[in-house]
Amino acid sequence: GASLTYHWNNAWATEISTLNVNNKESNFLKSVKERYGFTPDFNPEKSQHNISMLWTPIYAKFSFLGKKISHFETYLGPGIGVTETTEMHFTKIFQIGEKFFINDHLIFRLEWKISQYTDKVNATQGAPSIANGGPGYFQQPITRHNIIFGIAWLF
């Protein structure tokens, strides 16, 4: 993924971010397929794009092994965006994170991002399937918790 953040002042920033998701079958999904001969109905995420308003309530300095003084920031904020599965879905977002300034330009970033959207999943079996008199799909509320870390460059 990638993000671009504009700091309006020391406390407020606007961030635009994009995240591409690479999915693969988990061991649990493989064992269900092998043991029971079916695949549960779900839609894997493909990407997420959002814009957030970030607030920095904590800004402090620290010393690493008494050698160098640097600083860190704690930020949090809401956002909105779209998540792509088989369709694009409106997504509500909340994030909280830390930025550790390595030098004047290089930052290590750690973030917890919570995303919520409602997915429309095609039903091939069970009560919602067309074969059983259902509409052929069901609405599934999704909440994702992602831990994101990376390196940032400050201009």
Summary of the structure (lengths in Angstrom):
residues: 155
radius of gyration: 20.4
end to end distance: 18.9
largest distance: 70.1
contacts: 394
relative contact order: 0.17
helix: 8%
strand: 63%
